[in-house]
Amino acid sequence: MTYYDILGISNNATSSEIKTAYRQKAKTLHPDMNKEKDTSKEFLKLQEAYDVLKDDVKRKEYDYKLNTSSRSVQNQWSFVSV
């Protein structure tokens, strides 16, 4: 699951869309608003995703790593014969 998936946005989302998605999800997952045990872990993941995607430099680095790792997996499978 990617940070984009966690926030429920596309990988070409604008800064405004990222902020809006974070705020909407944070309202439902924040430990003060939701006392379920699992939501605190989800909230931390949400916070991590937002911290990376809201920062242009971190987001570019993340996108680069995301794209190179997916290409690596695709290249690995391209040599497998069926």
One Martini backbone bead per residue (centre of mass of N, CA, C, O) as a GRO file, in nm:
protein
   82
    1MET     BB    1   0.096   0.038   0.024
    2THR     BB    2   0.058   0.360  -0.037
    3TYR     BB    3   0.033   0.687   0.039
    4TYR     BB    4  -0.196   0.731  -0.161
    5ASP     BB    5  -0.381   0.511  -0.051
    6ILE     BB    6  -0.409   0.614   0.238
    7LEU     BB    7  -0.541   0.895   0.129
    8GLY     BB    8  -0.712   0.851  -0.141
    9ILE     BB    9  -0.517   0.922  -0.391
   10SER     BB   10  -0.354   1.040  -0.646
   11ASN     BB   11  -0.029   1.082  -0.786
   12ASN     BB   12  -0.150   1.385  -0.901
   13ALA     BB   13  -0.200   1.542  -0.659
   14THR     BB   14  -0.255   1.812  -0.495
   15SER     BB   15  -0.195   1.989  -0.218
   16SER     BB   16  -0.494   2.034  -0.154
   17GLU     BB   17  -0.583   1.735  -0.177
   18ILE     BB   18  -0.400   1.628   0.042
   19LYS     BB   19  -0.507   1.800   0.277
   20THR     BB   20  -0.803   1.714   0.259
   21ALA     BB   21  -0.763   1.409   0.294
   22TYR     BB   22  -0.627   1.422   0.565
   23ARG     BB   23  -0.848   1.567   0.729
   24GLN     BB   24  -1.073   1.362   0.686
   25LYS     BB   25  -0.922   1.113   0.807
   26ALA     BB   26  -0.834   1.234   1.081
   27LYS     BB   27  -1.118   1.264   1.204
   28THR     BB   28  -1.160   0.938   1.218
   29LEU     BB   29  -0.854   0.846   1.343
   30HIS     BB   30  -0.826   0.999   1.580
   31PRO     BB   31  -0.783   0.917   1.910
   32ASP     BB   32  -0.995   1.134   2.021
   33MET     BB   33  -1.234   1.022   1.817
   34ASN     BB   34  -1.109   0.716   1.827
   35LYS     BB   35  -1.091   0.420   2.045
   36GLU     BB   36  -0.973   0.229   1.869
   37LYS     BB   37  -0.686   0.055   1.847
   38ASP     BB   38  -0.621   0.056   1.529
   39THR     BB   39  -0.637   0.369   1.469
   40SER     BB   40  -0.358   0.463   1.571
   41LYS     BB   41  -0.195   0.324   1.349
   42GLU     BB   42  -0.339   0.456   1.111
   43PHE     BB   43  -0.273   0.746   1.191
   44LEU     BB   44   0.036   0.718   1.165
   45LYS     BB   45   0.031   0.649   0.864
   46LEU     BB   46  -0.111   0.904   0.776
   47GLN     BB   47   0.102   1.102   0.882
   48GLU     BB   48   0.337   0.994   0.714
   49ALA     BB   49   0.214   1.044   0.439
   50TYR     BB   50   0.174   1.348   0.473
   51ASP     BB   51   0.469   1.432   0.538
   52VAL     BB   52   0.567   1.353   0.252
   53LEU     BB   53   0.347   1.478   0.043
   54LYS     BB   54   0.370   1.788   0.141
   55ASP     BB   55   0.667   1.754   0.050
   56ASP     BB   56   0.826   1.802  -0.239
   57VAL     BB   57   1.094   1.653  -0.190
   58LYS     BB   58   0.986   1.393  -0.059
   59ARG     BB   59   0.794   1.323  -0.290
   60LYS     BB   60   1.004   1.284  -0.512
   61GLU     BB   61   1.158   1.059  -0.369
   62TYR     BB   62   0.922   0.866  -0.340
   63ASP     BB   63   0.847   0.842  -0.639
   64TYR     BB   64   1.115   0.731  -0.730
   65LYS     BB   65   1.113   0.475  -0.554
   66LEU     BB   66   0.843   0.368  -0.655
   67ASN     BB   67   0.921   0.349  -0.961
   68THR     BB   68   1.180   0.171  -0.936
   69SER     BB   69   1.049  -0.072  -0.787
   70SER     BB   70   0.832  -0.139  -1.005
   71ARG     BB   71   1.033  -0.187  -1.236
   72SER     BB   72   1.189  -0.417  -1.105
   73VAL     BB   73   0.950  -0.613  -1.096
   74GLN     BB   74   0.885  -0.609  -1.397
   75ASN     BB   75   1.166  -0.710  -1.492
   76GLN     BB   76   1.164  -0.977  -1.343
   77TRP     BB   77   0.899  -1.089  -1.498
   78SER     BB   78   1.001  -1.069  -1.802
   79PHE     BB   79   1.185  -1.351  -1.769
   80VAL     BB   80   0.933  -1.514  -1.742
   81SER     BB   81   0.814  -1.816  -1.842
   82VAL     BB   82   0.496  -1.986  -1.945
   0.00000   0.00000   0.00000
